[in-house]
């Protein structure tokens, strides 16, 4: 039986093609809401070492996300689209780096430590998927591959904030929960999904089908990202 994410009223517009992508990835999408890493994070019971592992890998992932956005910007014809994806790359590197730096002070790691870590197999595979799609796929495929990351985090953050009611200052992951439940991200999502919809309209049926598969693949990698942190994944050989 297919299990989906908790039903909720989204505070941003989900155009038709984005809805099709979400439906194609529904089972994997809902799995992130139930992952033990996410549940423990929300409850404040996630052990610090697992969160530290996650944060350091996530910082490196965001570098690749920024690279993918930058590549997409070079492929856009409209100047406002170029600027938006350039700003998206900057947001990933600057704004989220502040969150990582803050937790680095609490958990005992520096940006230099982050630069030296070995990427997990799951992290490397997710990065390669985004970059390869940005380089070799159509524009709608490239945007579809990066969309699950911000969309899932915003939806998770807002869902968990509603579930918790209030986020006390004593919660060990209050900064994470507050960042991703911030309503300012709703405007970001409106802009991203509007572009995904427009690029989908400009593409043919085959490209739209590939874009939905790229979206679903990224949603699966999002679940795998929680999993690699939960088990503190290492290369087997």
Beta strands, then each sheet from edge to edge (+ up, - down):
end
